C-alpha cells in the first residue's frame, strides 16, 4: 500500500505540474501598444552660434535642405520640391532676390470682387480669367529666388514633391533661413525627386497679418509725421483651405 500510495502521489504531482506548464505556455501574451505615425520633426538651426560663409545644399532625393556655415552643418529642414512635370532644376545657383511678402506672378487663383475664389490653382499664362474676376498670386512668404521663377519659400509640405518647381519650407525654417541668408549665397541642388519617399506632412503655420506702412504727411515745419489720411480698404482675403502655395 505504501508503494502504491507513493506512486499515486508522484503521478498526481507530475500531472499537476504538466497542467500548470500548459496553462502558462498557452496564456495570451500582452501586446505592446502600436506607435502612431512618425513625426517629421527633424529640423534644427544652430547657425547663430557659428561663423563662416553660408551655403545651402538641397537634396531632392531625400527632400531635405542642409544649411552650412564655414563648412559646418548648422541647419536642416524637410522640403517639398517640384512634382512630376514641374521638376525643380538641379545645379549650382545663387540667391538673387529676397522678398518677405512675395507673391507669384504666374500661379494663384481667380477671385471675384468680394475676394471669393472663382477658380483655384491656375496658371495665369494659360488659364483664361472669368469675366469680372481678377488674378491673385499665390503667397510665397520668405521668398529667396534660386533660378528663374524657382525659389525657396514657406508652404505646405504634404510629405512628397508637390510644388510647381519651388522649394517649400515649413514656416519656422523658412523664416530662419530667410533672415540668415544674404544675397549671393551659393545654392547646390542635387538628387532626383522621383526617389523621394512619402513622409508625414508638415502643415503650414497659421497666417499672420502682413505689415502695412502707415502713410505720412508733411507738418507745417516741413517735417514728416504719421498721417491721419483715411486708410485704404483691405484687400479681400482668400477663404481658408484654398490651396494657393506653389
ABEGO torsion letter per residue (X at the ends): XAAAAAAAAAAAAAAAAAAAAAAAAABBBBBBBBBBBBBBBABBBAAAABBEBBBBBBBAAAGBBBBBBGGBBABBBBBBBBBBGABBBBEBBBBABBBAABBBAABEBBBBAAGBBABBGBBAAABBBBBGBBBBBBBBBGBBBABEABBBBBEBBAGBBABAGBBBBBAAAAAAAAAABBBGBBBBBBEBAAABBBBBBBBBBBBBBBBBBBBBBBBAAGBBBBBABBBBBBBBBBBBGBBABX
